[in-house]
């Protein structure tokens, strides 16, 4: 099966809408039975959507970050796990854009355009902080060897390459684009989260895995200067939560309209309905629309930061900071509305919403698990410090 090539933002939005409708059909069943979405990912990938951030110079659509966020939000609305799986793929493509050599960009972008998926192997257990890494990269002739263990490796089980954070002999982090079928790579399906159940966020073991020097891209350097790697990663997370929120609100509307009418049982006229129910839907709608608007605004500001970076603009530090803050705002409100909407769904739909046949609890489970990805409480601190004290946020992948 060939992979389509998307050439414009408008096409990306249209394809995402079509693919989302198809992915949504069995999303509740996949979650309930934890059916890993291998066939669905093939459909998703072959649509061309996994290559929409590839720069035009390398044959891609180079869509705006506004469009990229809308695509991820729409897919996450259909299936929250399928919305999260490509997050690290696009993150790796941004590291490649920012720090890769021309040869690496030409080769790896071509793979993506041909339908290859990139997973991730970044996080580790047992380190002092979440940013510490112990997976080692050691010299072996004209190449290198990797030894270590990763967890929360979302997408690795579905990937053809697994971008892996490693520490070299000088103590510097690199990103190794490891072919998933390399000898010594073991992807373990041990993800047991109660939400985001089919993301495949298990463990990856590297046992003396050979990697070529040409597959190493500087990683630590992406956070030693202002780059858009951090806010790009975070806007995708905000999009996932916004999609979950939209799904919860729409399922609540559908369920209350068609299954549970508490105002009828109470003898209230159907046209007027229960004022408390109306109030709840009003509040949810406002906050959902605010989250979607802030997500779009964040994409626009991130687009500007990328343009400044491409032009080697002297104001790049300030534009990257503005993008990080705008994305943090979108991330904060998307966290709130995804949790609120998915929880309020039960109050609005009533006890029948808890039946396994509906599986509406998956929205709350997905929101609760995904919003734990990084602590949103620190985003409020960074946002306040930026506006009150004029302090730029730290350069890291979590803001």
C-alpha positions in Angstrom: 0.0 0.0 0.0 1.4 3.4 -1.0 1.5 6.4 1.3 -0.3 9.6 0.2 1.6 12.8 0.2 -0.3 15.8 1.6 0.6 19.1 0.0 -1.3 21.8 1.9 -2.9 22.8 5.2 -6.4 22.6 3.8 -5.8 19.1 2.6 -4.3 18.0 5.9 -7.5 19.2 7.7 -9.8 17.5 5.3 -7.9 14.2 5.4 -7.8 14.4 9.2 -11.5 14.8 9.3 -12.1 11.8 7.1 -9.6 9.6 8.9 -10.9 10.6 12.3 -14.4 9.4 11.4 -13.0 6.0 10.5 -10.8 5.8 13.6 -13.7 6.7 15.9 -15.9 3.7 14.9 -14.4 1.1 17.2 -12.5 3.4 19.6 -14.6 2.5 22.6 -14.2 -1.2 21.9 -10.4 -0.9 21.4 -10.1 0.8 24.7 -12.4 -1.6 26.6 -10.6 -4.7 25.3 -7.1 -3.1 24.9 -6.9 -4.0 21.2 -3.6 -2.4 19.9 -4.5 -0.4 16.8 -2.0 -1.8 14.3 -4.5 -1.7 11.4 -5.8 1.7 12.3 -2.2 3.1 12.5 -1.5 1.8 9.0 -4.6 3.7 7.8 -3.6 6.8 9.7 0.0 6.6 8.4 -0.9 5.9 4.8 -3.1 8.9 4.8 0.0 11.1 4.7 -0.8 12.8 8.0 2.4 11.6 9.7 4.5 13.6 7.2 2.7 16.9 7.3 5.4 18.7 9.3 8.2 17.7 6.8 9.6 20.9 5.3 8.7 21.8 1.8 12.4 21.8 0.9 12.3 18.0 1.5 9.0 17.3 -0.3 6.6 17.8 2.6 3.6 20.1 3.2 5.3 22.0 6.1 1.9 22.8 7.5 1.5 25.5 10.2 1.6 24.5 13.8 -2.0 25.7 13.9 -2.9 23.0 11.4 -0.7 20.4 13.1 -2.4 21.0 16.5 -5.9 20.9 14.9 -5.0 17.5 13.2 -3.8 16.0 16.4 -6.8 17.4 18.4 -9.2 15.9 15.8 -7.6 12.5 15.9 -7.5 12.6 19.7 -11.2 13.4 19.7 -11.8 10.2 17.7 -9.4 8.1 19.8 -7.2 9.6 22.5 -4.6 6.9 22.2 -4.2 7.3 18.4 -3.9 11.0 19.0 -1.0 10.5 21.3 1.0 7.9 19.4 2.4 10.3 16.8 3.4 13.0 19.4 6.9 11.8 19.8 7.2 11.2 16.0 6.6 14.9 15.4 8.8 15.8 18.3 11.7 13.8 16.7 11.1 15.5 13.4 11.4 18.9 15.1 14.7 17.9 16.7 15.8 16.7 13.2 14.8 20.0 11.7 16.6 22.1 14.4 19.8 20.0 14.8 20.1 17.5 12.0 22.6 17.7 9.2 21.4 18.2 5.6 22.2 14.5 4.9 20.2 13.3 7.9 17.3 15.5 7.0 17.1 14.3 3.4 17.4 10.6 4.4 15.1 10.6 7.5 12.4 12.9 6.0 12.3 10.7 3.0 11.6 7.7 5.2 8.7 9.6 6.8 7.2 10.6 3.5 7.4 6.9 2.5 5.3 5.9 5.5 7.9 5.2 8.2 6.8 5.9 11.8 9.2 7.1 14.6 8.5 6.1 18.2 10.5 7.2 21.2 12.6 5.9 24.0 13.4 8.9 26.2 12.2 8.5 29.8 13.9 6.2 32.4 13.0 4.9 35.8 15.2 5.2 38.9 17.0 8.5 37.9 17.3 11.4 40.4 15.2 13.7 38.1 13.0 13.1 35.1 15.6 14.7 32.8 18.5 12.5 33.9 19.6 9.7 31.6 21.7 6.6 32.1 21.4 4.9 28.8 25.0 4.8 27.4 26.4 5.5 24.0 29.9 4.1 23.6 32.2 4.1 20.6 32.6 0.9 18.6 34.9 1.3 15.6 33.3 3.8 13.2 29.9 3.4 14.9 28.5 3.2 18.4 26.8 0.8 20.9 23.7 1.5 23.0 23.0 -0.1 26.4 20.1 0.8 28.7 16.4 0.5 29.4 13.6 3.0 28.8 10.0 3.1 29.9 6.9 5.1 28.8 8.1 4.6 25.3 4.9 5.7 23.5 4.7 4.5 20.0 7.8 2.4 20.0 5.9 -0.8 19.6 4.4 0.5 16.3 7.6 2.2 15.0 10.1 1.5 12.3 12.6 3.8 14.0 12.9 4.5 17.8 14.6 7.9 18.5 16.4 7.2 21.7 18.1 9.6 24.2 21.6 8.4 25.0 24.5 9.8 26.9 27.9 9.7 25.2 31.4 9.4 26.7 31.5 13.2 27.3 28.3 13.1 29.2 26.4 14.9 26.4 22.9 13.7 25.4 22.4 12.6 21.8 19.3 11.4 20.0 19.9 8.1 18.2 17.4 7.2 15.4 17.6 3.5 16.0 16.0 1.1 13.5 13.4 -0.9 15.5 14.6 -4.2 14.0 18.2 -3.7 15.1 19.7 -6.8 16.9 19.5 -6.2 20.6 16.4 -4.0 20.6 13.5 -5.5 22.6 10.2 -3.6 22.7 8.2 -4.8 25.7 4.4 -4.4 25.8 4.2 -3.8 29.5 2.1 -0.6 29.6 -0.7 -1.1 32.1 -2.1 2.4 32.6 -5.9 2.7 33.3 -6.1 5.3 30.6 -4.6 5.8 27.2 -4.6 2.0 27.1 -3.6 1.4 23.5 -0.7 3.9 23.2 1.8 1.1 23.5 3.7 3.1 26.0 5.8 0.2 27.3 9.5 -0.4 27.8 12.4 -0.7 25.4 15.6 -2.6 26.2 18.8 -1.9 24.4 21.4 -4.7 24.7 24.6 -3.7 23.0 22.7 -2.2 20.0 24.7 -1.0 17.1 24.0 2.5 15.8 25.7 4.3 13.0 27.2 7.7 13.5 25.0 9.0 10.7 21.9 8.2 12.8 23.0 10.4 15.8 21.5 13.9 16.1 22.5 16.3 18.8 19.8 16.4 21.4 21.0 18.3 24.5 22.0 21.2 22.2 18.3 21.7 21.4 17.9 23.0 25.0 21.2 24.9 25.3 19.9 27.7 23.1 16.4 29.0 22.3 14.7 26.5 19.9 11.1 25.6 19.2 11.6 21.9 20.2 10.1 22.4 23.7 6.9 24.3 22.7 6.4 22.0 19.7 6.3 19.0 22.0 4.0 20.8 24.4 1.5 22.1 21.8 0.9 18.5 20.7 0.1 17.5 24.3 -2.3 20.5 24.6 -4.0 19.3 21.3 -4.4 15.8 22.7 -6.2 17.1 25.8 -8.3 19.5 23.8 -9.4 16.6 21.6 -10.3 14.5 24.7 -12.3 17.5 26.1 -14.2 17.9 22.8 -15.0 14.1 22.7 -16.3 14.3 26.3 -18.5 17.3 25.7 -19.9 15.9 22.5 -20.6 12.5 24.1 -22.3 14.2 27.0 -24.5 16.2 24.7 -25.4 13.1 22.7 -26.1 11.0 25.8 -28.3 13.6 27.5 -30.2 14.2 24.3 -30.8 10.6 23.6 -30.6 8.5 26.7 -31.0 10.5 29.9 -33.5 13.3 30.3 -33.6 14.2 34.0 -35.8 17.3 33.4 -38.5 15.0 31.8 -38.4 12.7 34.9 -38.7 15.8 37.1 -41.7 17.0 35.1 -39.9 20.0 33.6 -40.8 21.0 30.1 -38.4 19.4 27.6 -37.9 22.7 25.7 -36.7 24.5 28.8 -34.8 21.6 30.4 -33.2 21.5 33.8 -31.5 24.9 34.4 -28.6 23.2 36.2 -28.0 21.0 33.2 -28.1 24.0 30.9 -25.7 25.9 33.2 -23.2 23.0 33.1 -23.3 22.7 29.3 -22.9 26.5 29.1 -19.8 26.5 31.3 -18.3 23.5 29.5 -18.9 25.0 26.1 -17.3 28.3 27.0 -14.1 26.7 28.5 -13.8 24.2 25.6 -14.0 27.1 23.0 -11.5 29.0 25.1 -9.1 26.0 25.0 -9.5 25.7 21.3 -8.9 29.4 20.7 -5.8 29.4 22.9 -4.5 26.3 21.1 -4.9 28.1 17.8 -3.2 31.3 19.2 -0.3 29.2 20.5 0.2 27.6 17.1 0.3 31.1 15.4 2.9 32.3 17.9 4.9 29.1 17.5 4.8 29.6 13.7 6.4 33.0 14.2 9.1 31.6 16.4 10.0 29.0 13.8 10.1 31.7 11.1 12.5 33.8 13.3 14.6 30.7 13.9 14.8 30.0 10.2 15.9 33.6 9.5 18.4 33.6 12.3 16.5 36.5 13.7 18.1 38.3 16.6 14.8 38.3 18.4 14.6 34.5 18.4 15.1 34.2 22.2 12.1 36.4 22.8 9.9 34.8 20.2 10.7 31.3 21.5 9.9 32.5 25.0 6.6 34.0 23.8 5.8 30.7 22.0 6.6 28.6 25.1 4.3 30.8 27.3 1.5 30.8 24.7 1.7 27.0 24.5 1.9 26.7 28.3 -1.3 28.7 28.5 -3.0 26.3 26.0 -1.6 23.4 27.9 -2.9 24.6 31.3 -6.5 25.3 30.1 -6.6 22.1 28.0 -5.7 20.1 31.2 -8.5 21.8 33.1 -11.2 21.4 30.5 -10.3 17.8 29.6 -10.5 16.8 33.3 -13.6 18.9 34.0 -15.5 17.8 30.8 -14.8 14.1 31.3 -15.8 14.2 35.0 -18.9 16.4 34.4 -20.1 13.9 31.7 -21.1 11.5 34.5 -23.1 14.2 36.3 -24.9 15.2 33.2 -25.6 11.7 31.7 -26.4 10.0 35.0 -25.8 6.5 36.2 -26.4 4.9 32.9 -23.3 6.6 31.6 -21.2 4.2 33.8 -22.4 1.1 32.0 -19.6 -0.8 30.3 -21.5 -0.9 27.0 -21.1 2.8 26.7 -17.5 3.0 28.0 -17.9 6.7 28.5 -15.5 6.6 31.5 -12.6 6.3 29.0 -12.6 10.0 28.5 -11.9 10.7 32.1 -9.4 7.8 32.3 -7.6 9.2 29.2 -7.6 12.7 30.5 -6.4 11.7 33.9 -3.5 9.7 32.6 -2.4 12.0 29.8 -2.5 15.2 31.9 0.0 13.6 34.2 2.6 13.7 31.4 4.3 16.7 33.0 3.3 18.9 36.0 1.0 21.6 34.7 1.3 23.4 38.1 4.7 24.6 37.1 3.3 26.1 33.9 1.3 28.5 36.0 4.5 29.5 37.8 6.3 30.1 34.5 3.4 32.1 33.0 3.1 34.3 36.0 6.9 34.9 36.2 6.9 35.8 32.5 4.1 38.4 32.8 4.9 39.8 36.2 8.7 39.8 36.2 9.6 39.6 32.5 11.4 36.3 33.1 11.7 34.0 30.1 10.7 30.3 30.8 13.5 27.7 31.1 14.7 26.0 28.0 13.4 22.4 28.3 11.0 20.0 26.6 8.3 20.4 29.3 7.4 24.0 28.5 
